[in-house]
Amino acid sequence: MARGAADWDDGGKTARFKALALPHLDEAYTLARYLLRNASDADDAVQECYLRAFRHFDTFRGGPIKPWLLAILRNTCHAAYAGKARLVYTADDAQEQAEPLWRERADTPEQTILRRHSTDTMQRLIGGLPAEFREVIVLREINDLSYREIATVIDAPIGTVMSRLARARAMLREAWIAAEGEGDTP
């Protein structure tokens, strides 16, 4: 069915959506990569998330859009793609790994090597966390959401968010120490 000019007149919805939602595309992709552990599925999930968000943009009540978008993404990942996610995240997935969006370029070759090693180790350790802990650590430490925003995204009380974050950080600390003892970190 061909669309007429009147069908495209959305009262500025498209422009508003682009202005509010597109700046969070990288953060959505980062979360999807950690939740799904597969670049192709993450691409598909983010695309589906943005389609759903645009379709339901009229229901957005204002305020920060990032938690709303990430909640849609999380639900999309769990509903359509979680069953396809790989259970084990290993260093062999290097060709599947997206370049970290939060890393700064180092000044010297030595710093570059150390930073890359630390980043790879941290990505592997975060990837090894159980899903409920992995998602809160990514939402807090990488996407920089507040506890209240995380609670909105995962649809849980703030106390649950705080508890999961504390446990995730403790698991990461223990895993980092264990990896350091095995010679995996500098």
Buried (B, 14 or more C-beta within 10 A) or exposed (E): EEEEEEEEEEEEEEEBBEEBBEEBEBBBBBBBBBBBBBBEBBBBBBBBBBEBBBEEBEEBEEEBBBBBBBBBBBBBBBEBBBEEBEEEBEEEBEEBBBEBEEEEEEEEEEEEEBBEEBBBBBBBBBBBBEBEBBBBBBBBBBBEBBBEBBBBBBEBEEEBBBEBBEBBBEBBEEBBEEBEEEEBBE
